[in-house]
Structures are given as structure tokens and as C-alpha cells.
Amino acid sequence: MVGELVSDDLVVGIIDEAMKKPSCQKGFILDGFPRTVVQAEKLDEMLLKQGAKIDKVLNFAVDDAILEERITGRWIHPSSGRSYHTKFAPPKVPGVDDVTGEPLIQRKDDTAEVLKSRLEAFHRQTEPVIDYYTKKGAVAQLHAEKAPKEVTVEVQKVLS
């Protein structure tokens, strides 16, 4: 079915196979997985079989109101992928690409309503994953409301 998520077992299996490749021998980063405690448990079970474990979980903590400002202010030039932000990186002329003069669009999922739904799912499903890995001593809390360069420095400190 189009739009349905793949099963947890399939995703863990893909990660299991990828870990055996030379490109993962020095480590790997998972972005957006696991999203539920069940996924985290399945992932940890698979890693244990390989003699591995999650070293670090980076929790990019940002207040919901800041996320709303960041997401609802995004504008995209569809054909090039250039992105703008009404506050942080505005185009020279509002609603118009700086290079081509063509109109900018907002993605369908860059609305306050969609964000609210996604945040509800995050708080319900994914925050418990952070608690799960906190109990294992693996979570690093990062203050992601800071400027990107500052967040990068925090990430480097945590991973060094």
C-alpha cells in the first residue's frame, strides 16, 4: 500500500545487513529511527546479537513554539530546491526566488496543523524512546534552539 510504513522487523533487518558492509565498520548514524520503544528494543536485540550497542543518542531539544516558527517560515524554490526562511534567510523579494524570479512555495507539511500532529506523535511515541536510552546512560541532551554553528560544536563535543 502506498503511504504505509514498513514493518519494524524489516527496518531492523535493513540496518542489520548494512552494518555488515565496510562502510559501517567504524560506526554509523541512524536518523529518525527508532521512533518507538518497541523499535528501540528490536534494534538493541539485533545489535546485541552482533556484539554491538547504541553508543549515543542525540536528543536535539527544541521548544515546540520555536519549531513552529522554523517550519512555518520555510519557503522552497521547487525546481532548484533552494530554500529560504521568512525570518532567518529571506528572499530579496518576498515569495520570489532570488536567482530565477520564479515563485516560491511552502511544502504541504510545513504548516502549523501538520506540525501539531507530528509533535503530538513525537511526544506520545518518541519521548519514551529518549527515556528508554536515558536509563541506559546513552542520551546526550543538545540545546538545538541555538545557532547551527553552536549546535555543531555541541555535537562534536558529544561524539569526540
C-alpha positions, -999 to +999 in steps of 0.1 A: +000+000+000+012+035-009+019+057+022+021+028+047+052+025+069+075-006+065+075-030+094+099-026+124+114-060+116+121-050+080+138-018+091+159-036+117+168-062+091+180-035+067+201-020+095+215-055+103+225-060+067+240-025+064+261-030+095+280-059+078+292-036+050+327-020+051+311+015+052+297+008+086+328-008+102+338+024+120+302+032+131+270+046+117+243+071+125+206+064+125+184+095+119+147+092+128+149+056+140+139+042+164+107+062+169+091+039+194+102+018+224+093-014+206+116-003+177+144+005+202+141-029+219+142-047+185+172-027+174+190-033+207+182-071+204+197-072+169+228-052+179+234-074+209+235-105+185+263-087+166+281-077+198+273-041+194+252-014+211+240+021+208+268+044+220+250+077+219+215+091+214+215+127+205+183+145+216+180+178+198+158+195+223+138+225+209+107+241+223+076+234+202+070+271+197+105+276+182+099+246+159+067+262+147+084+294+138+112+275+120+089+252+100+061+276+090+086+302+078+103+278+053+098+285+016+112+264-013+121+271-050+107+238-064+128+233-095+162+240-078+155+231-042+168+264-029+153+271+005+145+304+022+131+314+056+109+344+062+130+353+093+164+336+090+171+336+053+145+357+035+145+361-003+153+396-016+117+399-027+091+381-006+077+349-023+102+351-052+134+331-059+165+353-058+181+336-088+152+330-113+125+353-101+101+324-100+075+320-072+084+301-040+062+275-024+056+261+010+056+223+013+022+208+023+037+195+055+052+229+066+020+241+082+012+246+119-016+220+117+007+193+103+035+202+128+010+200+157+001+164+146+037+154+142+046+169+176+018+150+192+031+118+177+066+127+188+056+134+224+034+102+226+058+077+208+093+091+207+098+108+240+096+074+257+125+062+235+146+090+249+136+078+284+145+043+274+180+052+263+184+077+292+181+047+316+210+031+296+231+062+300+233+068+263+214+101+258+231+135+252+208+164+255+216+191+229+201+226+230+191+228+194+175+262+197+210+277+195+226+288+162+236+260+139+273+265+145+268+263+182+248+231+179+275+217+156+301+224+184+279+206+209+275+176+186+313+174+181+319+175+218+294+147+225+308+125+198+345+131+204 
